[in-house]
Amino acid sequence: MECPEPEPVLEAVEASCASREQRCPELGLGVLGAARPEPVERRAPRAGAGRLEIARVDGASAIVASAATSPLQLLAPSPRGRCAWVMPACHGGGLVAGDDVSLEVEVGADAVALLSTQAGTKVYRSAGAVAAQRLDARVWPGALLAVLPHPVTCFAGARYRQAQAIALDRGASLVWLDALAAGRVARGERWDFHAYASRLELSMGGALVLHDALRLVPGEGRPVAERLDGVDLVATIVLVGPAVAFHARALLHALAAAPADGGRPVLAAASPLADGLILRVASRSVEAGLAFLREPLGFVEAVVGADPFARTP
């Protein structure tokens, strides 16, 4: 008696797979010898990098994107309103050797953005590495960017570099302030840092209108303390664009009419720049200099709806 051949209970695995290089979805397993996918390389965000985007949303200026990695942090006293107000800050209250902080800012059409600080930026002593900050900003038509930080103070032995590149589209406006204090004068530190370098590149409608730089390095020319003898604060203000053109013209006329007096506690000189101005200030004390800076920038609260100098001594 012949016995029929038994029917297979389970078909070969290859029957459900087109080739041995594919997966078998029925079993949810990979076939022996199948090619494994290459692992995706995930790059950690660079330390100290930040990005900020502000746009006009439902009739108000609002933060629509914000990200930062330590030591940089972005604080927002007013994330939405007449202006979006952001305070970039660093953990530890200052910059140490090797810190490299950068911030990209985009201000959308017709939006208003205010960047300020909680207090002055302290730069600590360095044995060699430089502490650096960089700002790259794009301001779209009809928008206004106000950059109004407290002064930078470089401690004895500090090494510091900053660069700012601001691109204004046609019809955009800018209020910009940069100030440098002599150091911890009460401790006998006056212009006693190892290196300071600052650069501003400003373009309007795609054309470069200002490339301003300040470099103070011992050994390059006369001693820094000698060149700035009697000065404890230097500052620069830039006002350009339709939102501030009236205030810039008024300030130019006021300074042109003021009598020249080299003995005053604060010296100021302004020059026309595009439809606005560039103003340079030298003060015999930090307190007198900060008080003076409030005058040409007194209109800021009316324009942006916030007073960044409310807590300035």
matplotlib code that plots the C-alpha trace (Angstrom):
import matplotlib.pyplot as plt

x = [0.0, 1.4, 1.4, 0.8, 3.5, 2.7, 1.6, 4.0, 2.8, 4.7, 6.1, 9.7, 10.4, 11.9, 8.5, 7.2, 10.3, 11.4, 15.1, 17.3, 18.1, 14.5, 12.5, 9.7, 6.7, 4.7, 7.2, 8.5, 12.0, 15.0, 16.4, 19.9, 22.4, 20.0, 21.6, 21.2, 20.4, 23.2, 22.7, 21.6, 24.3, 22.8, 24.8, 24.4, 23.6, 26.6, 27.1, 26.1, 24.0, 20.6, 17.9, 15.0, 12.2, 9.6, 6.6, 3.5, 0.6, -3.0, -1.9, 0.8, 4.6, 5.2, 8.0, 7.2, 10.4, 13.1, 15.9, 19.2, 21.9, 23.9, 25.5, 23.1, 19.5, 16.8, 14.5, 11.3, 9.8, 7.2, 6.8, 3.9, 2.6, 3.4, 7.0, 8.5, 11.1, 13.9, 16.9, 19.8, 21.8, 24.5, 24.6, 27.0, 26.4, 29.2, 31.6, 34.6, 37.6, 36.5, 32.8, 31.4, 27.9, 26.0, 22.4, 20.5, 17.5, 14.8, 12.2, 9.3, 7.6, 6.0, 7.0, 8.9, 11.7, 13.6, 16.8, 18.3, 20.1, 19.4, 22.7, 26.1, 28.0, 31.1, 34.1, 36.4, 40.2, 41.6, 45.0, 44.7, 41.3, 39.0, 35.4, 33.2, 29.7, 28.1, 24.7, 23.3, 20.0, 17.6, 14.9, 12.1, 10.2, 8.3, 9.9, 12.0, 14.8, 16.1, 19.4, 20.0, 22.3, 24.0, 27.7, 30.4, 32.9, 36.2, 38.0, 41.8, 43.4, 40.2, 40.1, 36.9, 35.6, 32.2, 30.8, 27.3, 25.9, 22.5, 20.7, 17.8, 15.4, 14.0, 11.6, 13.1, 14.5, 17.2, 18.0, 21.4, 23.6, 27.0, 28.9, 32.2, 33.2, 36.8, 36.6, 36.3, 37.6, 36.9, 39.5, 42.0, 41.3, 41.1, 41.4, 43.5, 42.2, 44.4, 42.3, 39.0, 37.7, 34.2, 32.8, 29.4, 28.4, 25.1, 23.5, 20.3, 18.5, 21.4, 24.0, 26.6, 26.2, 28.4, 31.4, 32.5, 35.2, 37.0, 40.2, 42.0, 45.0, 48.0, 51.1, 49.3, 50.1, 50.1, 48.9, 45.1, 44.8, 46.9, 44.8, 41.6, 42.9, 40.0, 37.4, 35.5, 32.8, 32.7, 29.5, 28.1, 24.4, 23.1, 19.6, 18.4, 15.1, 11.7, 10.5, 13.3, 14.2, 12.4, 14.2, 17.6, 17.1, 16.1, 19.1, 21.5, 20.1, 20.3, 24.0, 24.9, 23.5, 25.2, 28.4, 31.7, 33.1, 35.9, 35.5, 32.1, 31.7, 30.2, 31.4, 29.3, 29.5, 27.1, 27.3, 24.5, 24.2, 21.7, 18.4, 19.6, 22.8, 25.7, 26.5, 29.7, 29.9, 32.9, 32.1, 34.3, 32.2, 29.9, 27.1, 27.2, 27.5, 24.4, 22.4, 23.4, 22.5, 18.9, 18.5, 19.0, 17.2, 14.3, 11.9, 12.4, 9.6, 7.1, 8.3, 8.5, 6.1, 8.7, 11.4, 14.7, 16.4, 13.8, 16.2, 19.4, 21.1]
y = [0.0, 3.3, 6.3, 9.7, 12.2, 14.6, 18.1, 20.8, 22.5, 25.7, 27.1, 28.1, 31.6, 32.5, 32.1, 35.2, 37.3, 38.5, 38.1, 37.5, 41.2, 42.1, 41.9, 39.5, 41.6, 38.6, 37.6, 41.1, 39.8, 40.4, 37.6, 36.4, 38.3, 41.2, 44.7, 46.8, 50.5, 52.9, 54.7, 58.3, 60.7, 63.1, 66.2, 68.0, 71.7, 73.9, 75.2, 78.9, 79.1, 80.6, 81.5, 83.9, 84.7, 87.4, 88.1, 90.1, 87.9, 89.2, 92.8, 92.2, 91.4, 87.9, 85.4, 82.5, 80.6, 80.6, 78.2, 78.4, 76.1, 76.6, 78.9, 81.1, 81.6, 83.7, 85.4, 87.1, 89.8, 90.4, 87.6, 89.2, 92.8, 96.1, 94.7, 91.3, 91.9, 89.4, 89.5, 87.2, 86.2, 83.7, 81.3, 82.5, 86.2, 86.7, 85.3, 83.1, 82.1, 80.1, 81.0, 81.4, 82.8, 83.5, 84.5, 84.6, 87.0, 87.4, 90.2, 89.7, 92.4, 95.1, 93.5, 95.2, 93.5, 94.7, 93.0, 94.2, 92.8, 92.4, 94.0, 94.7, 91.9, 90.9, 89.3, 87.4, 87.0, 84.7, 83.0, 82.7, 81.8, 84.5, 85.0, 85.9, 87.0, 87.3, 88.7, 88.1, 89.9, 90.2, 92.8, 92.7, 95.7, 97.8, 96.1, 97.7, 96.1, 97.8, 96.4, 98.1, 96.2, 97.4, 98.1, 95.4, 95.4, 93.6, 92.6, 92.8, 90.2, 89.6, 88.7, 89.6, 89.7, 90.6, 90.9, 92.1, 91.8, 93.5, 93.4, 95.8, 95.4, 98.5, 100.2, 98.5, 100.5, 100.0, 101.4, 100.1, 100.8, 99.4, 100.6, 99.6, 100.4, 100.9, 97.9, 97.5, 101.1, 100.8, 98.0, 100.0, 98.2, 100.8, 99.6, 96.7, 93.9, 91.9, 92.4, 93.9, 93.9, 94.9, 95.1, 96.2, 95.6, 97.3, 96.9, 98.5, 97.2, 94.9, 97.7, 98.0, 101.4, 101.1, 99.0, 100.2, 98.6, 99.2, 97.3, 97.9, 95.7, 96.5, 96.7, 98.1, 101.8, 103.8, 102.1, 101.8, 103.5, 106.4, 106.9, 106.8, 108.7, 110.4, 108.3, 105.5, 104.8, 104.9, 104.2, 104.3, 104.8, 104.1, 105.2, 104.5, 103.8, 105.5, 104.6, 106.7, 109.2, 112.1, 111.4, 111.2, 114.5, 116.2, 114.8, 115.9, 119.5, 119.5, 118.4, 120.8, 123.7, 122.6, 124.6, 122.8, 122.3, 119.9, 120.1, 118.6, 115.2, 113.7, 114.4, 113.5, 113.9, 112.8, 112.3, 111.6, 108.0, 107.1, 108.6, 108.6, 109.1, 107.5, 109.1, 108.5, 109.2, 109.4, 109.9, 110.6, 108.2, 105.3, 106.9, 110.1, 108.3, 106.1, 109.1, 110.9, 107.9, 108.0, 111.5, 110.6, 107.3, 108.7, 108.2, 104.4, 103.7, 105.6, 103.7, 100.1, 100.3, 99.3, 101.1, 99.1, 101.7, 101.5, 99.6, 101.3, 103.2]
z = [0.0, -1.1, 1.3, -0.2, 0.2, 3.1, 2.2, 3.4, 6.5, 5.8, 2.6, 2.3, 3.5, 0.1, -1.5, 0.2, -0.5, -3.9, -3.0, 0.0, 0.1, 1.0, 4.3, 4.8, 6.0, 6.9, 9.6, 10.4, 10.3, 8.1, 6.0, 6.9, 4.8, 4.1, 3.8, 6.9, 6.5, 7.3, 10.7, 10.3, 11.6, 14.1, 14.7, 18.0, 17.8, 18.1, 21.6, 22.0, 18.8, 18.6, 16.1, 16.5, 14.1, 14.6, 12.4, 12.2, 13.3, 13.6, 14.0, 16.5, 16.5, 17.8, 18.3, 15.9, 16.3, 19.0, 19.8, 21.6, 23.0, 26.2, 27.2, 25.2, 26.4, 25.0, 27.5, 26.3, 28.5, 25.8, 23.2, 21.6, 21.4, 19.8, 19.7, 20.4, 23.1, 23.6, 25.9, 24.8, 27.9, 28.9, 31.8, 34.4, 33.7, 31.3, 28.7, 29.5, 27.3, 24.4, 24.5, 20.9, 20.9, 17.7, 17.1, 13.8, 13.7, 11.1, 11.4, 9.1, 7.1, 9.2, 12.5, 15.3, 17.3, 20.3, 21.4, 24.7, 27.8, 31.4, 32.4, 31.0, 29.3, 31.3, 29.6, 32.0, 31.9, 29.4, 29.1, 25.3, 23.9, 22.7, 23.8, 20.8, 19.9, 16.5, 15.4, 11.9, 11.2, 8.3, 8.4, 5.9, 4.3, 6.8, 9.8, 12.6, 14.6, 17.7, 19.1, 22.5, 24.8, 28.0, 27.7, 27.3, 30.1, 29.5, 32.7, 32.9, 30.7, 28.7, 24.9, 23.1, 19.6, 18.2, 14.7, 13.6, 10.1, 9.6, 6.2, 5.8, 2.9, 1.3, 3.8, 6.8, 9.8, 12.4, 15.9, 16.9, 20.0, 20.9, 24.0, 25.7, 29.3, 30.4, 32.8, 36.6, 37.3, 41.0, 41.1, 39.1, 35.8, 33.0, 29.4, 30.8, 28.5, 26.2, 23.0, 21.9, 18.3, 17.1, 13.6, 12.1, 8.5, 7.6, 4.2, 2.9, -0.1, -0.9, -0.9, 1.9, 3.5, 6.6, 7.6, 11.0, 13.1, 16.4, 17.4, 20.6, 21.2, 23.4, 21.3, 18.3, 18.4, 21.6, 24.8, 24.8, 28.3, 27.0, 23.9, 25.9, 28.9, 30.8, 28.9, 30.7, 28.1, 24.3, 22.3, 18.8, 17.7, 14.2, 13.2, 9.7, 7.9, 7.6, 11.1, 12.7, 9.9, 11.6, 14.9, 13.2, 11.4, 14.6, 16.4, 13.6, 13.8, 17.7, 17.7, 14.9, 16.9, 20.2, 21.1, 21.0, 24.5, 25.0, 28.8, 28.9, 30.7, 27.5, 23.9, 20.9, 17.2, 14.5, 10.7, 8.1, 7.1, 4.3, 5.6, 9.2, 11.1, 13.0, 16.4, 18.3, 22.1, 24.5, 28.2, 31.2, 33.3, 32.6, 34.6, 32.6, 29.4, 30.0, 31.1, 27.9, 25.6, 26.9, 25.3, 21.6, 22.2, 24.2, 21.2, 21.3, 23.7, 21.5, 18.4, 19.8, 22.7, 25.4, 27.4, 27.4, 29.6, 32.4, 34.7, 33.6, 36.5]

ax = plt.figure().add_subplot(projection="3d")
ax.plot(x, y, z, "-o")
ax.set_aspect("equal")
plt.show()
